[in-house]
């Protein structure tokens, strides 16, 4: 990808409101794999200045990926570099990757 902009990590609320089908993982310099945002889960932040949440992404059927740092392409042309880890999913479920976000809240 020629566009090397990386945006600040969005808030949990922004991710909850995002189009679940509007995401892709850049897996090679020229290949982006469509992924589905399955769930946004509230986490426990270390103090009131931070928020913590996790993102669960389903991969296309038959696709598996290892733990790695991936470029996540999102709605509106935004993109973020995130560590993503495979997590267990139920029988017949999509292969799932999770990213855990711990970000400082922005001043009002």
MDAnalysis code that builds the backbone (N, CA, C; Angstrom):
import MDAnalysis as mda
import numpy as np

u = mda.Universe.empty(324, n_residues=108, atom_resindex=np.repeat(np.arange(108), 3), trajectory=True)
u.add_TopologyAttr("name", ["N", "CA", "C"] * 108)
u.add_TopologyAttr("resid", np.arange(1, 109))
u.add_TopologyAttr("resname", ["UNK", "UNK", "UNK", "UNK", "UNK", "UNK", "UNK", "UNK", "UNK", "UNK", "UNK", "UNK", "UNK", "UNK", "UNK", "UNK", "UNK", "UNK", "UNK", "UNK", "UNK", "UNK", "UNK", "UNK", "UNK", "UNK", "UNK", "UNK", "UNK", "UNK", "UNK", "UNK", "UNK", "UNK", "UNK", "UNK", "UNK", "UNK", "UNK", "UNK", "UNK", "UNK", "UNK", "UNK", "UNK", "UNK", "UNK", "UNK", "UNK", "UNK", "UNK", "UNK", "UNK", "UNK", "UNK", "UNK", "UNK", "UNK", "UNK", "UNK", "UNK", "UNK", "UNK", "UNK", "UNK", "UNK", "UNK", "UNK", "UNK", "UNK", "UNK", "UNK", "UNK", "UNK", "UNK", "UNK", "UNK", "UNK", "UNK", "UNK", "UNK", "UNK", "UNK", "UNK", "UNK", "UNK", "UNK", "UNK", "UNK", "UNK", "UNK", "UNK", "UNK", "UNK", "UNK", "UNK", "UNK", "UNK", "UNK", "UNK", "UNK", "UNK", "UNK", "UNK", "UNK", "UNK", "UNK", "UNK"])
u.atoms.positions = np.array([
    [0.828, -1.167, 0.000],
    [0.000, 0.000, 0.000],
    [0.874, 1.233, 0.000],
    [0.503, 2.200, -0.790],
    [1.314, 3.399, -0.884],
    [0.984, 4.402, 0.210],
    [-0.220, 4.336, 0.794],
    [-0.631, 5.263, 1.824],
    [-0.112, 4.774, 3.166],
    [0.846, 5.476, 3.745],
    [1.479, 5.025, 4.979],
    [0.937, 5.733, 6.209],
    [-0.216, 6.382, 6.121],
    [-0.793, 7.048, 7.281],
    [-1.300, 6.003, 8.271],
    [-1.012, 6.249, 9.531],
    [-1.550, 5.406, 10.593],
    [-2.262, 6.346, 11.551],
    [-3.499, 6.040, 11.898],
    [-4.312, 6.907, 12.725],
    [-4.236, 6.501, 14.186],
    [-4.583, 7.454, 15.065],
    [-4.669, 7.145, 16.481],
    [-5.741, 6.075, 16.680],
    [-5.525, 5.214, 17.650],
    [-6.493, 4.153, 17.936],
    [-7.812, 4.809, 18.341],
    [-8.908, 4.379, 17.736],
    [-10.205, 4.980, 18.080],
    [-10.698, 4.508, 19.445],
    [-11.710, 5.194, 19.934],
    [-12.311, 4.811, 21.213],
    [-13.121, 3.526, 21.038],
    [-13.447, 2.920, 22.167],
    [-14.287, 1.722, 22.148],
    [-15.634, 2.046, 21.512],
    [-16.192, 3.183, 21.838],
    [-17.497, 3.564, 21.277],
    [-17.415, 3.714, 19.756],
    [-16.353, 4.322, 19.259],
    [-16.186, 4.454, 17.805],
    [-16.134, 3.076, 17.134],
    [-15.436, 2.140, 17.751],
    [-15.343, 0.801, 17.166],
    [-16.678, 0.070, 17.246],
    [-17.429, 0.271, 18.323],
    [-18.748, -0.352, 18.433],
    [-19.702, 0.162, 17.351],
    [-19.522, 1.403, 16.932],
    [-20.396, 2.012, 15.933],
    [-19.913, 1.787, 14.498],
    [-18.738, 1.216, 14.331],
    [-18.170, 0.996, 12.994],
    [-18.907, -0.116, 12.254],
    [-18.885, -0.046, 10.925],
    [-19.454, -1.096, 10.077],
    [-18.622, -2.364, 10.262],
    [-19.233, -3.419, 10.776],
    [-18.510, -4.666, 11.074],
    [-17.849, -5.269, 9.846],
    [-18.385, -4.998, 8.658],
    [-17.838, -5.555, 7.417],
    [-16.834, -4.612, 6.753],
    [-16.521, -3.498, 7.401],
    [-15.666, -2.486, 6.786],
    [-14.192, -2.614, 7.098],
    [-13.715, -3.823, 7.449],
    [-12.330, -4.007, 7.866],
    [-11.593, -5.013, 6.982],
    [-10.279, -4.865, 6.923],
    [-9.413, -5.827, 6.230],
    [-8.065, -5.844, 6.944],
    [-7.374, -6.975, 6.857],
    [-6.008, -7.089, 7.387],
    [-5.043, -7.114, 6.224],
    [-4.035, -6.281, 6.293],
    [-2.995, -6.321, 5.276],
    [-2.057, -7.461, 5.653],
    [-2.036, -8.511, 4.835],
    [-1.238, -9.697, 5.149],
    [0.056, -9.758, 4.350],
    [0.126, -9.062, 3.229],
    [1.365, -8.864, 2.473],
    [1.333, -7.435, 1.956],
    [2.403, -7.006, 1.339],
    [2.466, -5.633, 0.821],
    [1.339, -5.343, -0.157],
    [0.878, -6.363, -0.880],
    [-0.140, -6.157, -1.908],
    [-1.473, -6.841, -1.627],
    [-1.614, -7.495, -0.471],
    [-2.821, -8.278, -0.225],
    [-3.488, -7.877, 1.080],
    [-4.787, -7.555, 0.989],
    [-5.589, -7.287, 2.169],
    [-6.694, -8.334, 2.234],
    [-6.848, -8.934, 3.403],
    [-7.821, -9.996, 3.622],
    [-9.032, -9.408, 4.344],
    [-10.241, -9.518, 3.775],
    [-11.412, -8.972, 4.473],
    [-11.657, -9.726, 5.777],
    [-11.948, -8.980, 6.834],
    [-12.267, -9.563, 8.137],
    [-13.538, -8.905, 8.665],
    [-14.206, -9.596, 9.565],
    [-15.451, -9.091, 10.146],
    [-15.239, -8.793, 11.623],
    [-15.608, -7.606, 12.043],
    [-15.549, -7.262, 13.460],
    [-16.698, -7.987, 14.156],
    [-16.367, -9.011, 14.936],
    [-17.370, -9.845, 15.583],
    [-17.850, -9.264, 16.905],
    [-16.924, -8.639, 17.633],
    [-17.281, -8.187, 18.976],
    [-16.284, -7.144, 19.461],
    [-16.791, -6.202, 20.248],
    [-15.970, -5.230, 20.974],
    [-16.283, -5.456, 22.445],
    [-15.271, -5.832, 23.223],
    [-15.490, -6.180, 24.638],
    [-14.821, -5.162, 25.554],
    [-15.571, -4.708, 26.528],
    [-15.044, -3.787, 27.533],
    [-13.977, -4.500, 28.355],
    [-12.868, -3.810, 28.633],
    [-11.811, -4.349, 29.477],
    [-11.683, -3.530, 30.744],
    [-10.608, -3.760, 31.491],
    [-10.353, -3.033, 32.728],
    [-9.109, -2.179, 32.528],
    [-9.293, -0.870, 32.572],
    [-8.170, 0.060, 32.400],
    [-7.383, 0.201, 33.696],
    [-6.112, 0.627, 33.559],
    [-5.274, 0.731, 34.757],
    [-5.654, 1.907, 35.647],
    [-6.277, 2.962, 35.084],
    [-6.787, 4.067, 35.894],
    [-7.771, 4.879, 35.052],
    [-8.291, 5.962, 35.615],
    [-9.345, 6.717, 34.934],
    [-8.869, 7.463, 33.697],
    [-7.588, 7.593, 33.505],
    [-7.055, 8.269, 32.311],
    [-7.057, 7.377, 31.082],
    [-7.350, 6.093, 31.248],
    [-7.263, 5.132, 30.152],
    [-8.578, 4.391, 29.949],
    [-8.700, 3.785, 28.786],
    [-9.772, 2.837, 28.538],
    [-9.137, 1.579, 27.966],
    [-9.791, 0.466, 28.214],
    [-9.304, -0.822, 27.738],
    [-10.471, -1.564, 27.094],
    [-10.214, -2.135, 25.919],
    [-11.217, -2.953, 25.249],
    [-10.516, -3.904, 24.305],
    [-11.233, -4.919, 23.878],
    [-10.650, -5.845, 22.908],
    [-11.559, -5.929, 21.692],
    [-10.944, -6.258, 20.571],
    [-11.625, -6.397, 19.285],
    [-11.462, -7.828, 18.822],
    [-12.564, -8.476, 18.445],
    [-12.511, -9.824, 17.904],
    [-12.869, -9.750, 16.426],
    [-11.970, -10.285, 15.585],
    [-12.174, -10.276, 14.136],
    [-12.268, -11.701, 13.613],
    [-13.302, -11.982, 12.847],
    [-13.462, -13.269, 12.187],
    [-12.814, -13.222, 10.806],
    [-12.046, -14.252, 10.499],
    [-11.412, -14.364, 9.188],
    [-12.308, -15.149, 8.246],
    [-12.085, -15.032, 6.947],
    [-12.870, -15.825, 5.996],
    [-12.740, -17.319, 6.294],
    [-13.787, -18.064, 6.006],
    [-13.805, -19.505, 6.229],
    [-12.584, -20.162, 5.587],
    [-11.932, -21.035, 6.346],
    [-10.772, -21.760, 5.840],
    [-9.454, -21.015, 5.983],
    [-9.497, -19.811, 6.546],
    [-8.283, -19.001, 6.696],
    [-7.834, -19.010, 8.148],
    [-6.532, -19.208, 8.363],
    [-5.946, -19.075, 9.698],
    [-4.727, -18.178, 9.582],
    [-4.445, -17.449, 10.631],
    [-3.264, -16.584, 10.669],
    [-2.609, -16.720, 12.037],
    [-1.285, -16.555, 12.107],
    [-0.581, -16.638, 13.384],
    [-0.651, -15.311, 14.141],
    [-0.216, -15.354, 15.398],
    [-0.047, -14.107, 16.142],
    [0.995, -13.282, 15.412],
    [0.686, -12.019, 15.206],
    [1.621, -11.129, 14.509],
    [1.123, -9.695, 14.634],
    [1.953, -8.778, 14.219],
    [1.552, -7.381, 14.101],
    [1.015, -7.206, 12.691],
    [-0.243, -6.748, 12.607],
    [-0.912, -6.568, 11.316],
    [-1.332, -5.121, 11.150],
    [-1.414, -4.682, 9.927],
    [-2.027, -3.395, 9.606],
    [-3.507, -3.667, 9.422],
    [-4.337, -3.062, 10.272],
    [-5.781, -3.199, 10.174],
    [-6.308, -2.013, 9.382],
    [-6.973, -2.300, 8.278],
    [-7.567, -1.269, 7.439],
    [-9.025, -1.155, 7.855],
    [-9.469, 0.068, 8.118],
    [-10.819, 0.259, 8.624],
    [-11.661, 1.181, 7.781],
    [-12.879, 1.402, 8.235],
    [-13.794, 2.286, 7.521],
    [-13.207, 3.691, 7.376],
    [-13.553, 4.335, 6.289],
    [-13.091, 5.705, 6.069],
    [-11.632, 5.816, 5.719],
    [-11.007, 4.716, 5.319],
    [-9.602, 4.760, 4.941],
    [-8.631, 4.799, 6.106],
    [-9.139, 4.653, 7.324],
    [-8.251, 4.662, 8.483],
    [-7.524, 3.331, 8.577],
    [-6.359, 3.352, 9.231],
    [-5.584, 2.129, 9.416],
    [-4.771, 2.223, 10.691],
    [-4.588, 1.053, 11.304],
    [-3.874, 0.973, 12.573],
    [-2.963, -0.250, 12.547],
    [-1.839, -0.153, 13.237],
    [-0.923, -1.275, 13.370],
    [-1.166, -1.896, 14.743],
    [-1.604, -3.168, 14.751],
    [-2.009, -3.825, 15.995],
    [-1.412, -5.218, 16.101],
    [-1.074, -5.603, 17.331],
    [-0.719, -6.991, 17.615],
    [-2.020, -7.761, 17.711],
    [-2.147, -8.823, 16.935],
    [-3.351, -9.642, 16.948],
    [-2.965, -11.083, 17.268],
    [-3.803, -11.712, 18.090],
    [-3.538, -13.057, 18.578],
    [-4.721, -13.966, 18.277],
    [-4.455, -15.182, 17.779],
    [-5.567, -16.122, 17.575],
    [-6.160, -16.518, 18.918],
    [-7.479, -16.664, 18.949],
    [-8.153, -17.126, 20.163],
    [-9.030, -18.310, 19.810],
    [-9.375, -19.093, 20.811],
    [-10.221, -20.263, 20.587],
    [-11.603, -19.830, 20.125],
    [-12.129, -20.538, 19.182],
    [-13.512, -20.313, 18.774],
    [-14.207, -21.663, 18.789],
    [-15.517, -21.643, 18.864],
    [-16.282, -22.889, 18.976],
    [-16.227, -23.715, 17.709],
    [-16.668, -24.952, 17.761],
    [-16.692, -25.821, 16.584],
    [-17.505, -25.172, 15.461],
    [-16.959, -25.171, 14.263],
    [-17.649, -24.602, 13.113],
    [-17.602, -23.095, 13.060],
    [-16.953, -22.443, 14.031],
    [-16.873, -20.990, 14.053],
    [-15.765, -20.502, 13.135],
    [-15.823, -19.223, 12.836],
    [-14.752, -18.601, 12.072],
    [-13.484, -18.579, 12.912],
    [-12.326, -18.667, 12.256],
    [-11.057, -18.478, 12.945],
    [-11.047, -17.023, 13.408],
    [-10.662, -16.790, 14.653],
    [-10.778, -15.458, 15.252],
    [-9.430, -14.930, 15.711],
    [-9.197, -13.640, 15.439],
    [-8.036, -12.925, 15.959],
    [-8.527, -11.867, 16.928],
    [-7.762, -11.648, 18.002],
    [-8.116, -10.643, 18.996],
    [-7.008, -9.609, 19.104],
    [-7.408, -8.344, 19.220],
    [-6.479, -7.256, 19.524],
    [-6.958, -6.615, 20.819],
    [-6.053, -6.440, 21.785],
    [-6.401, -5.792, 23.044],
    [-5.869, -4.367, 22.993],
    [-6.762, -3.417, 23.263],
    [-6.429, -1.999, 23.182],
    [-6.422, -1.410, 24.583],
    [-5.373, -0.705, 24.909],
    [-5.281, 0.045, 26.160],
    [-4.784, 1.413, 25.751],
    [-5.692, 2.398, 25.743],
    [-5.334, 3.712, 25.208],
    [-5.676, 4.808, 26.191],
    [-4.847, 5.869, 26.149],
    [-5.117, 7.031, 26.972],
    [-6.294, 7.786, 26.388],
    [-7.217, 8.184, 27.253],
    [-8.371, 8.958, 26.814],
    [-7.918, 10.354, 26.409],
    [-8.587, 10.914, 25.444],
    [-8.262, 12.262, 24.992],
    [-8.903, 13.283, 25.939],
    [-8.216, 14.399, 26.119],
    [-8.785, 15.469, 26.928],
    [-10.007, 16.037, 26.213],
    [-11.067, 16.411, 26.959],
    [-12.275, 16.941, 26.315],
    [-12.018, 18.250, 25.576],
])
